Amino acid sequence: MLSINCPTSWAILLFVVRDQKGVLRLPRDGDGDEPAAQGILFQARPLMPIQEQLVTQASRVVKEDMARRIAVDQAYADTVTLASGEAATLYLARLPETDPLRAPDAWPTFPAMLRALPSDRRRLPFLRAFQVASGALEGTVKAVDIEDLKKSWT
């Protein structure tokens, strides 16, 4: 659950924007495989609500006012360890599909961003964010025993 204030001194925003083909793309501040380089890294202000800070950072990157357009996922916040050893809180935000803003092709796709990360535990929060962004955690999944399935066909 999203808290009012950021629990760490650093925050990373994964701002998901669809391109013309509907592919999920993310702006980023840095380069390389450091987790902080995969999104919008900023130093969180402890007394300012994090929602406002996330909107401000998204607006800065896309150079448009996102105040009434961005949807910060209220159920997703995760902790990531930076290369410096400090903790950062990972947040996820997106635009509704009806929003006219489209991501440029220069922004990496979510799978490309995941491949850029090292294959270690630091990748897990980003994988969970991808699941949330793609809607995989909202679907209903049923498990069926194969023997029961065979009985229903005979």
Order of alpha helices (4+ residues) and beta strands (2+ residues): beta-beta-beta-alpha-beta-beta-alpha-alpha-alpha
